[in-house]
Amino acid sequence: MTIPLWCLLGGVVLPYVWAGASLPFRNKQLGEFDLQQPRLQAAELTEGGAGAWGAQMNAWEALSVFMAATLVAYISGVDPAGSWAMNV
């Protein structure tokens, strides 16, 4: 698997990581996870729980743009280690 596809895999997994990070806060603050109204319950979170939920929402929003840009670069044959990459 090439670097762009590994990056896509990481981008797809990241929102789920943040979702898992918010679960302990939900259980501590609200008792249990509400499967009927999860967004309303998430709005009640404070401090770390609200931050983890916000990070999950940001990850979902950024995923569409990141996925489109990465797929276009991959399909067009851009070299991940090409001259445009940062050489450290």
mmCIF file of the C-alpha atoms, coordinates in Angstrom:
data_MODEL
# 
_entry.id   MODEL 
# 
loop_
_atom_site.group_PDB 
_atom_site.id 
_atom_site.type_symbol 
_atom_site.label_atom_id 
_atom_site.label_alt_id 
_atom_site.label_comp_id 
_atom_site.label_asym_id 
_atom_site.label_entity_id 
_atom_site.label_seq_id 
_atom_site.pdbx_PDB_ins_code 
_atom_site.Cartn_x 
_atom_site.Cartn_y 
_atom_site.Cartn_z 
_atom_site.occupancy 
_atom_site.B_iso_or_equiv 
_atom_site.pdbx_formal_charge 
_atom_site.auth_seq_id 
_atom_site.auth_comp_id 
_atom_site.auth_asym_id 
_atom_site.auth_atom_id 
_atom_site.pdbx_PDB_model_num 
ATOM 1  C CA . MET A 1 1  ? 0.000   0.000  0.000   1.00 0.00 ? 1  MET A CA 1 
ATOM 2  C CA . THR A 1 2  ? 1.382   3.414  -0.886  1.00 0.00 ? 2  THR A CA 1 
ATOM 3  C CA . ILE A 1 3  ? 1.814   6.434  1.373   1.00 0.00 ? 3  ILE A CA 1 
ATOM 4  C CA . PRO A 1 4  ? -1.335  8.249  0.138   1.00 0.00 ? 4  PRO A CA 1 
ATOM 5  C CA . LEU A 1 5  ? -3.488  5.201  0.803   1.00 0.00 ? 5  LEU A CA 1 
ATOM 6  C CA . TRP A 1 6  ? -2.008  4.816  4.299   1.00 0.00 ? 6  TRP A CA 1 
ATOM 7  C CA . CYS A 1 7  ? -2.811  8.491  4.905   1.00 0.00 ? 7  CYS A CA 1 
ATOM 8  C CA . LEU A 1 8  ? -6.393  7.906  3.777   1.00 0.00 ? 8  LEU A CA 1 
ATOM 9  C CA . LEU A 1 9  ? -6.695  4.945  6.106   1.00 0.00 ? 9  LEU A CA 1 
ATOM 10 C CA . GLY A 1 10 ? -5.466  7.094  8.993   1.00 0.00 ? 10 GLY A CA 1 
ATOM 11 C CA . GLY A 1 11 ? -7.908  9.852  8.094   1.00 0.00 ? 11 GLY A CA 1 
ATOM 12 C CA . VAL A 1 12 ? -10.824 7.426  8.015   1.00 0.00 ? 12 VAL A CA 1 
ATOM 13 C CA . VAL A 1 13 ? -9.905  5.848  11.354  1.00 0.00 ? 13 VAL A CA 1 
ATOM 14 C CA . LEU A 1 14 ? -9.349  9.142  13.198  1.00 0.00 ? 14 LEU A CA 1 
ATOM 15 C CA . PRO A 1 15 ? -13.045 10.087 13.741  1.00 0.00 ? 15 PRO A CA 1 
ATOM 16 C CA . TYR A 1 16 ? -13.655 6.682  15.288  1.00 0.00 ? 16 TYR A CA 1 
ATOM 17 C CA . VAL A 1 17 ? -10.712 7.180  17.641  1.00 0.00 ? 17 VAL A CA 1 
ATOM 18 C CA . TRP A 1 18 ? -12.238 10.460 18.848  1.00 0.00 ? 18 TRP A CA 1 
ATOM 19 C CA . ALA A 1 19 ? -15.639 8.783  19.198  1.00 0.00 ? 19 ALA A CA 1 
ATOM 20 C CA . GLY A 1 20 ? -14.066 6.178  21.449  1.00 0.00 ? 20 GLY A CA 1 
ATOM 21 C CA . ALA A 1 21 ? -12.315 8.909  23.429  1.00 0.00 ? 21 ALA A CA 1 
ATOM 22 C CA . SER A 1 22 ? -15.640 10.606 24.186  1.00 0.00 ? 22 SER A CA 1 
ATOM 23 C CA . LEU A 1 23 ? -17.335 7.461  25.528  1.00 0.00 ? 23 LEU A CA 1 
ATOM 24 C CA . PRO A 1 24 ? -15.759 7.506  29.014  1.00 0.00 ? 24 PRO A CA 1 
ATOM 25 C CA . PHE A 1 25 ? -16.810 11.145 29.415  1.00 0.00 ? 25 PHE A CA 1 
ATOM 26 C CA . ARG A 1 26 ? -20.361 10.320 28.321  1.00 0.00 ? 26 ARG A CA 1 
ATOM 27 C CA . ASN A 1 27 ? -20.595 7.413  30.723  1.00 0.00 ? 27 ASN A CA 1 
ATOM 28 C CA . LYS A 1 28 ? -19.184 9.476  33.605  1.00 0.00 ? 28 LYS A CA 1 
ATOM 29 C CA . GLN A 1 29 ? -21.293 12.596 33.023  1.00 0.00 ? 29 GLN A CA 1 
ATOM 30 C CA . LEU A 1 30 ? -24.531 11.174 31.654  1.00 0.00 ? 30 LEU A CA 1 
ATOM 31 C CA . GLY A 1 31 ? -24.690 7.592  32.889  1.00 0.00 ? 31 GLY A CA 1 
ATOM 32 C CA . GLU A 1 32 ? -25.069 5.729  29.612  1.00 0.00 ? 32 GLU A CA 1 
ATOM 33 C CA . PHE A 1 33 ? -24.969 6.213  25.857  1.00 0.00 ? 33 PHE A CA 1 
ATOM 34 C CA . ASP A 1 34 ? -28.348 7.235  24.412  1.00 0.00 ? 34 ASP A CA 1 
ATOM 35 C CA . LEU A 1 35 ? -28.782 5.404  21.108  1.00 0.00 ? 35 LEU A CA 1 
ATOM 36 C CA . GLN A 1 36 ? -32.059 7.208  20.366  1.00 0.00 ? 36 GLN A CA 1 
ATOM 37 C CA . GLN A 1 37 ? -30.743 10.794 20.620  1.00 0.00 ? 37 GLN A CA 1 
ATOM 38 C CA . PRO A 1 38 ? -26.912 10.716 20.533  1.00 0.00 ? 38 PRO A CA 1 
ATOM 39 C CA . ARG A 1 39 ? -26.495 14.288 19.252  1.00 0.00 ? 39 ARG A CA 1 
ATOM 40 C CA . LEU A 1 40 ? -28.714 15.750 21.944  1.00 0.00 ? 40 LEU A CA 1 
ATOM 41 C CA . GLN A 1 41 ? -26.764 13.824 24.541  1.00 0.00 ? 41 GLN A CA 1 
ATOM 42 C CA . ALA A 1 42 ? -23.454 15.001 23.076  1.00 0.00 ? 42 ALA A CA 1 
ATOM 43 C CA . ALA A 1 43 ? -24.626 18.614 23.394  1.00 0.00 ? 43 ALA A CA 1 
ATOM 44 C CA . GLU A 1 44 ? -24.859 18.081 27.171  1.00 0.00 ? 44 GLU A CA 1 
ATOM 45 C CA . LEU A 1 45 ? -21.175 17.129 27.488  1.00 0.00 ? 45 LEU A CA 1 
ATOM 46 C CA . THR A 1 46 ? -18.790 19.523 29.205  1.00 0.00 ? 46 THR A CA 1 
ATOM 47 C CA . GLU A 1 47 ? -15.005 19.968 29.422  1.00 0.00 ? 47 GLU A CA 1 
ATOM 48 C CA . GLY A 1 48 ? -13.073 16.974 28.051  1.00 0.00 ? 48 GLY A CA 1 
ATOM 49 C CA . GLY A 1 49 ? -16.160 15.236 26.712  1.00 0.00 ? 49 GLY A CA 1 
ATOM 50 C CA . ALA A 1 50 ? -17.193 18.276 24.709  1.00 0.00 ? 50 ALA A CA 1 
ATOM 51 C CA . GLY A 1 51 ? -13.659 18.610 23.389  1.00 0.00 ? 51 GLY A CA 1 
ATOM 52 C CA . ALA A 1 52 ? -13.501 14.971 22.293  1.00 0.00 ? 52 ALA A CA 1 
ATOM 53 C CA . TRP A 1 53 ? -16.899 15.211 20.625  1.00 0.00 ? 53 TRP A CA 1 
ATOM 54 C CA . GLY A 1 54 ? -15.871 18.441 18.888  1.00 0.00 ? 54 GLY A CA 1 
ATOM 55 C CA . ALA A 1 55 ? -12.672 16.788 17.681  1.00 0.00 ? 55 ALA A CA 1 
ATOM 56 C CA . GLN A 1 56 ? -14.711 13.932 16.244  1.00 0.00 ? 56 GLN A CA 1 
ATOM 57 C CA . MET A 1 57 ? -16.989 16.347 14.371  1.00 0.00 ? 57 MET A CA 1 
ATOM 58 C CA . ASN A 1 58 ? -13.961 18.266 13.044  1.00 0.00 ? 58 ASN A CA 1 
ATOM 59 C CA . ALA A 1 59 ? -12.379 15.011 11.874  1.00 0.00 ? 59 ALA A CA 1 
ATOM 60 C CA . TRP A 1 60 ? -15.552 14.090 9.953   1.00 0.00 ? 60 TRP A CA 1 
ATOM 61 C CA . GLU A 1 61 ? -15.684 17.543 8.341   1.00 0.00 ? 61 GLU A CA 1 
ATOM 62 C CA . ALA A 1 62 ? -12.034 17.519 7.289   1.00 0.00 ? 62 ALA A CA 1 
ATOM 63 C CA . LEU A 1 63 ? -12.179 13.945 5.997   1.00 0.00 ? 63 LEU A CA 1 
ATOM 64 C CA . SER A 1 64 ? -14.151 14.785 2.850   1.00 0.00 ? 64 SER A CA 1 
ATOM 65 C CA . VAL A 1 65 ? -11.709 17.467 1.679   1.00 0.00 ? 65 VAL A CA 1 
ATOM 66 C CA . PHE A 1 66 ? -8.668  15.419 2.690   1.00 0.00 ? 66 PHE A CA 1 
ATOM 67 C CA . MET A 1 67 ? -9.996  12.319 0.946   1.00 0.00 ? 67 MET A CA 1 
ATOM 68 C CA . ALA A 1 68 ? -10.791 14.182 -2.265  1.00 0.00 ? 68 ALA A CA 1 
ATOM 69 C CA . ALA A 1 69 ? -7.386  15.881 -2.414  1.00 0.00 ? 69 ALA A CA 1 
ATOM 70 C CA . THR A 1 70 ? -5.502  12.691 -1.615  1.00 0.00 ? 70 THR A CA 1 
ATOM 71 C CA . LEU A 1 71 ? -7.411  10.608 -4.158  1.00 0.00 ? 71 LEU A CA 1 
ATOM 72 C CA . VAL A 1 72 ? -6.915  13.211 -6.886  1.00 0.00 ? 72 VAL A CA 1 
ATOM 73 C CA . ALA A 1 73 ? -3.177  13.297 -6.172  1.00 0.00 ? 73 ALA A CA 1 
ATOM 74 C CA . TYR A 1 74 ? -2.996  9.488  -6.093  1.00 0.00 ? 74 TYR A CA 1 
ATOM 75 C CA . ILE A 1 75 ? -4.972  9.003  -9.310  1.00 0.00 ? 75 ILE A CA 1 
ATOM 76 C CA . SER A 1 76 ? -3.002  11.683 -11.154 1.00 0.00 ? 76 SER A CA 1 
ATOM 77 C CA . GLY A 1 77 ? 0.244   9.941  -10.205 1.00 0.00 ? 77 GLY A CA 1 
ATOM 78 C CA . VAL A 1 78 ? 1.826   12.531 -7.927  1.00 0.00 ? 78 VAL A CA 1 
ATOM 79 C CA . ASP A 1 79 ? 4.955   11.054 -6.379  1.00 0.00 ? 79 ASP A CA 1 
ATOM 80 C CA . PRO A 1 80 ? 4.629   11.149 -2.552  1.00 0.00 ? 80 PRO A CA 1 
ATOM 81 C CA . ALA A 1 81 ? 8.399   11.542 -2.215  1.00 0.00 ? 81 ALA A CA 1 
ATOM 82 C CA . GLY A 1 82 ? 8.678   13.982 -5.122  1.00 0.00 ? 82 GLY A CA 1 
ATOM 83 C CA . SER A 1 83 ? 10.323  17.379 -5.259  1.00 0.00 ? 83 SER A CA 1 
ATOM 84 C CA . TRP A 1 84 ? 7.207   19.057 -3.775  1.00 0.00 ? 84 TRP A CA 1 
ATOM 85 C CA . ALA A 1 85 ? 7.576   17.087 -0.527  1.00 0.00 ? 85 ALA A CA 1 
ATOM 86 C CA . MET A 1 86 ? 9.402   18.604 2.421   1.00 0.00 ? 86 MET A CA 1 
ATOM 87 C CA . ASN A 1 87 ? 12.950  17.296 2.584   1.00 0.00 ? 87 ASN A CA 1 
ATOM 88 C CA . VAL A 1 88 ? 14.145  17.214 6.148   1.00 0.00 ? 88 VAL A CA 1 
# 
